[in-house]
Amino acid sequence: MINKTLKEHLENEYSKEKNYQKIFYKEKKVVSMKRKILNIAAIFLVIIVAGVLSTNIYAEIQWNKEFDIYKNLPSVRTKGTLAEIKEGGYAEVIDTDYITQDGISIKVNEMLLTDDVLDIDLTFKFDENINVDYDRFGFGYSIYDEDKNVYAVSSRMHLGENVKVDNTARYLYEELGIKYNKKNITALQLVNSSSRGIESTDKENRTIDMNITLRAKDKFPQSKKLFIRIFDLGYSVMETDPDTRKITNMKDYKLSESKWNFEITVPDKFYERNTKELKLERQIPGIEFKNITITDTSLNLTFKSEEYDELIKAGKDMDSSEFLEKNQKMLYISDKTGNRYNEINIGTTGNEKEYKMTLDVGMKYLDDLYVNYLDNGIPYRVKLIEK
């Protein structure tokens, strides 16, 4: 006998039509929920994209603002010409004098220019109302030629200032219309190493003689004109506790926001350069010299050595004094009695196990140059001769 009550309940609860409606309603809810999730995700994506765009737009606006300020800084300029080369390779800059603004006068006195070195002597002169620290004075500079070859761009160190990004080089590239890699700003500069320093001071006449020295990565071009820009004159002061010697205060003093521009004509005679190629009198085991050249100012050696490369790589795990001692014993240049010539810099060339060394020794020592190399504990000393 059929239970009517049970039958009605089952037919009502498990009705195909009713179940279809329930399933359809649930599916609609799922789809609706998915749409809501997607809409929310889209809104977040729009917010993120808008935030990124806003940040980039703001950065671009800020960059343009700072670049406009840089371009419109007060500026003075003058022209000069390199004269006859004197003893030592230096040449006086003639047809020019001091250029002055903000109570500060600057003059380029003389220059030395070879394939691998650019050396510039300058004098800074200050009015009575300018408060300058003669021992800490510094400046920024940029040097480029008529073909937009950038020799170097160098900023002054600002102690006590929280400057996150130095855009000096970028400003110059933008000004000259040079394409550059924002991730490697210095890549297109021709300089391998640079230095600037105080040569002498005269407090009575309120002058400071200073020097800029650049050394080329490879070889400086035969520029017809050199453009030297001096900017950001000032100095930084650092105070320390006399007992603990800890730094207690740092402050930067900027003397001027202006730019001094020098255009120097380089006569053709400066490119009749005396660069000679050298070679070993006999080969040395364990090291291969790819190129050796000497100029009036520098000796440059490019070499490949597996043992030297292993020492350099192992240096990270050595005590600094131990590494320096081993490095100096393995390879150096000396005279015939063993007196060492000073290294200016050494670094990789980019090729595997290949290095370039530059030394502060010029042509006048050509007859007394020896390569000293330690191969598996065995010392060798071989004379360098002309090719």
Secondary structure, 3 states (H helix, E strand, C coil): CCCHHHHHHHHHHCCHHHHHHHHHHHHHHHHHHHHHHHHHHHHHHHHHHHHHHHHHHHHHHHHHHHHHHHHCCCEEEEEEEEEEECCCCEEEEECCCCEEECCEEEEEEEEEECCCEEEEEEEEEECCCCCCCCCCCEEEEEEEECCCCEEEEECCCCCCCCCCCCCHHHHHHHHHCCCCCCCCCCCCCCEEEEEEEEEEEECCCCEEEEEEEEEECCCCCCCCEEEEEEEEEEEEEEEECCCCCCEEEEEEEECCCCEEEEEEECCHHHHCCCCEEEEECCCCCCCEEEEEEECCCCEEEEEECHHHHHHHHHHHHCCHHHHHHHHHHHEEEECCCCCECCEEEEEECCCCCEEEEEECCCHHHHHHCEEEEEECCEEEEEEEEEC
